[in-house]
């Protein structure tokens, strides 16, 4: 979908917060993705560049690795 504001790819990025808080929130079709842009202090803190996904539906099931990759 295209309009005067640009091309819509099905995602929404929350830009209403201050950049200094250290994370960005993006809404996708599968759920909400939080992208951490700064390290958080403490033992439970997140590292910069990591993400956290909150699924709307049950999370997708994990696929089993092919045999040639399991033997390593």
PyMOL commands that set and color helices and strands:
alter all, ss='L'
color gray80, all
select helices_A, chain A and resi 19-21+67-70
alter helices_A, ss='H'
color red, helices_A
select strands_A, chain A and resi 2-3+6-7+12-14+23-27+31-36+51-55
alter strands_A, ss='S'
color yellow, strands_A
deselect
rebuild
show_as cartoon
